């Protein structure tokens, strides 16, 4: 927790300081709210370049400290004012509190979006790889932009934290900086109205939806585009009398776009500038002033040259990576990773509806329509009405930059919707969210700045504003409250086992997208992940989603490629081959060491179970029983259905088992911990958001053959827990502790066979 919040605060502070220094150098006067955006772009460039130099992350730490110190010195030397703490502090604190809702709802701080969008595990490996290049095992995408990763790696090195905490800090800092920058468009709105709008713009609905997925590139791009709009607005207000004050920050922001999103990100700044110039030409009367504009451009040639030089210098270290990304991406205009097809959905249930981009959407899951579609339609109409009013108001005020940005966003979204996948189009729907909400909220607040309460129109606008702001905040709150936050129990267990693996090739026989991060430094493979060593599921025991993995999931040749195998610690799995010896365990996992070659063995059609009955009444099984060889037979597991639980809910399960000792296990996912009591058990099971199907140990019970009752209770994290939190089980498994036996194949008919050998 400390590392997460410390990194968020330090990133925000560093961005403001660096940005202020750059803005002062470029000639910006006054306390510029442009600083947070420019500073974050500069921070990405600085960390990314420095971390590739000798000394790696320590060099990046030193460069960041020196850069911030230089920025403070420059501002002090020129007597430049800093952004108002009276505005910055309340906005930053409220936004930081708002983005903490997921942690409050889950009663823990951790990686966001686990089980919703598990791409984060690659980003963690990439970020850690910037600190320690030797640990990188698999490329996420050739030429992938690593600016945000470099910031996370630098902060991790500087404060002695892990990159999973500092990458979450990057996520949290982005809306904080967005809220601070939003104040730059609200200088004509009084307190606390501008605070309210700034907070709203920091975490609008779709931005919140991306935040809870740990999707950081698009919110960062939104922040940088907000800075571009602010720079153009500031320059336009003073008729571009100081062009360097616009062009230099714009160059830094453009470089930031490339370090965050690579070349596809240029689509948005080019679109914004192009649409703004088109509006200036058509609505602003620029065509009447063509001669004076031409003379102004000629006089601004040195500023353009300076801006171009800054852009070239900042982007030069990234050119080879941008080119590699272009090649690996096939030159696509707006994709993010090569291989994204036009039908790709990723974690979406279907294409997002365009009206979600208006950011009033009363659904805790952005992928689905709210339960009351009629009410949702009315609220969407309200948001659309406010947007139309805001555009009309801006045009009336002759502020053409923000409407130009809205036009660009709309055109880009339409283009991507018809040429790219729904997954990429959804990104184009999210990226405008902060600017859209900022302009809409600002228009309402300006209308109420000097209200005439004798006018019915004022009351109408006030009523619309109250409803608009409430619904906007509530929409974002629903998403934040429904977030998934990764528990650290399995992470800590796996890391405790890492020394046993001695950096040798290891096979993880469980489905955990983060296992390569959790066992960082170990060449770990899994049948269900892209891995350093191919470990396909064997055809004799095909895998389908929701089924567990065990030793029988892979063949002997695959097992012989690995020095170690890790499984979950349950008896409800296949028995290891005899050449695997148990060398360590934790509460949930076991580590097996391979000693010598794995003898070839075969399995029946187990369908995700640890074994199957050899049914000699069927021709196939009867033929097996006639072979020369032996089978490992064991008592057949018993299964008992369980019901889902909500936080604080409990259930009693009646079991009848033959007399003897039984190991109990449950395949489940749960946002909160589970307790199992009864029959001598008093077991606490940690929260689990790994992929469904893996079986986790509960404990051992002894029965006399009489019915027993177990009580399962899901814990309650607190007042903010949402209805999306569930204990979601598959049937509980009971496995007799009676030892397995080896029998001739002809004696295995009707027995439960784990695996067999034909000699």
C-alpha positions, 0 to 999 in steps of 0.5 A: 500500500505504501509503495502504491500511494507513495509512487502516485504522489511522487509521480504527480509531484515530479510531473508538475515540477518538470512541466513547470520548468519546461513551460517557464523555459518556453516563455509561458507566463503565470501559473500554468496548469499546462505543467502536469501534462507537459511534465508527465510527457517529459517524465516518460521521455526522461525515464525511458531514455535514462533507463537504457543507459549504463546504471539502468534504473539508478541512472533514471532515478538520478536523471529524474531527481536532477531534472526536477531540481533543475526545473525548480531552479529555473522557475525560482530564477525567473520568479515564475509562479506555481499552480495554486495550491489552494486549487491543486490540493483539494482536487488532487486529494479528492481524485486520489480518494475517488480512485481509492474506491476499488481498494476500499471496496475490496479491503486491500491494495493491489493490481487492478483488473485481475480476472477482467483484463490480465494483460497487466502481467506482461506490462509488469514483466516489461517494466521489471525488464527495464531494471533487469534485462536478463529476466525478460523471457517473452516479447510482448510486441516488438517495438512496444512503447515503454514510456509508462513502464520506464516511469514505474521501473524508475520509481520502483528503484528509487523508493525500493518497491516492486513494479506492481505497486509503482505501475498502479501508482502510474495508474493513480497519478494519471487521473490526479494529473488530469484533474489538475490540468483540467483546472486550466480550462476553468480559470473563469469559473469560481471555487468550488465549482471548478473543483467539482468539474475538474474532479469529474473530468479526472475520472469520467465513466469510461476513464474509470472503466479503463482504470479498473482494468489497469489499462494505462496507455489510453488514460495517459493519452487522454492526459496528453491530449488535454495538454495539447488543447490547453496549449492551443487555447492559451495561444489562441487567447493571446493571438499566438503572440508567444508562439514558443510558449505553445510550440515547445510544450506541444512538441514535448506532448507529442513526444510523450504520445509516441513514448506512450502509444507509439505512432498510432497515437499521432492520429489524435493530435493530428486530428485535433490540430486539423479539425481546429484549423478547419473550424478556424477557417470556416467559422473563425474567419481565418480566410479573411486574415490570410495575409496577416496569418501568413506574416505571423507564421513567417515571424514565428519561424524561429519558434517553429524551428525550436519546437521541431528541434525539441521534438526531434531531440526527444523522439530520436532515441525512440525512432528505432522502436517506433519503426520496429513497432510499425513493422511488427504491426503491419503498418496498421493505422491505429492498432496497438499490438500486431495481430489484432484482427478486425473482430477482436474483442479482448475482454469485451462482451461485444462492441461498446455502444457509442452512447457510453462515450457520453459517460453517464451509464448506470452499470457497474460493468461497462461491457453491458447495458444497464438493467433499466434500458429505458431509464438509461436512454433518458440519462443518455439523452440528458448527457447528449443535451449537455454536450450539444449545449457545451459545443454551442456555448463554445462556438458562441464564445469563439473558443474553437479549440475544444469543439475542434477536438470533439470533432476530431474525436468523433471522426477518429471513432467513426474511422476506427469503428469501421476499419479496426476491431471493436477492441480498438474502437472502444479505446477511441471511445474512451480517449475523449472522455476527460475532455468531453466531460470537462467541456460539458461541465465547464459550460454548465458552470459558466452558465451558473457563474452569475445566475439570475434566479428570477429567470426560469431558465436559470433554474432549469440549467441548475436542475440539469447541472445537479442531475448531470453531475450526480449521474456522472459521478455515480456512474464512475462510482459504480465502476470503481466499486465493482473493480477486481483487486488482486489478492497477494496471498498466492503471489507471496506463496509462489515467491516463497517457493522461488528459491527451490527452483534454482532458476531452472526450467519449471512447469506450472500446472495451474492456470494463472496468467501472472505466474511468470511475474510471480516467479520472475527470474525463473523460466516458467512455462504453462500449457495455457500461456505463451511460454519459453518452452512449449508445453502443449496439453496432450491430446489424450486429455484435452483441456477446456475452460473451467477444468484444472491442469495436473500431471496427466495434462501433459505427456512424458516427453513434455515433462522431461523438458523441465527440472521442476513442476508446480501444482496446486496442493490438492489430492484431487489431481493425478498422481505424479509419475514415480520420477517426481519427488516432492521437495517443497510446498506452501499452503496452496502449492507443491513443488516437484523435482524431476529425477531421471526420465519420465516413464511413458504412460497413458491416460483414459478419457478423464475430461478434467478429472484425476482419472476415469473408470476403466469400463471394460463393457466398451470395446475401447476399454476392453481392448486396453484391459487385454494389453500387457501392462499395469494401471495405477488405481485409486478410490474414486473422488466424490463431488458435492455441489455448492452455491455461490455466495455474496459477501457475508453470506453462508451456506451449509452443505450436507455430506455423506461419505464412507467411513475413513479419512478424506481430503477436501478441496474446492475449485473456486474464485472469490473476491473475499476470503472463505471460511469452512467449518465443521467435521473438525475443520476450521479453515480460512481460504484466501481470496482467489481471482486466478482463472476458474477451475484450479482446485484448492485444498481445504483440509482433511476430515474423518468420518464414521459414515454418518452425515456431516455438515460443513458451513461455508462463509464468505467474508465481508470487506466493509461498507463499499463491497459491491454486488459483483463480488461473489464466491463462485464455486465448482463442486467440492471434491472429496478424495479418500486418503487410501493409497493408490495401488498398482494392478495388472491391466486385466484386473483394472476393469471397473476400477478408477484408473489414474494412469496406466502403462502398456509394456 
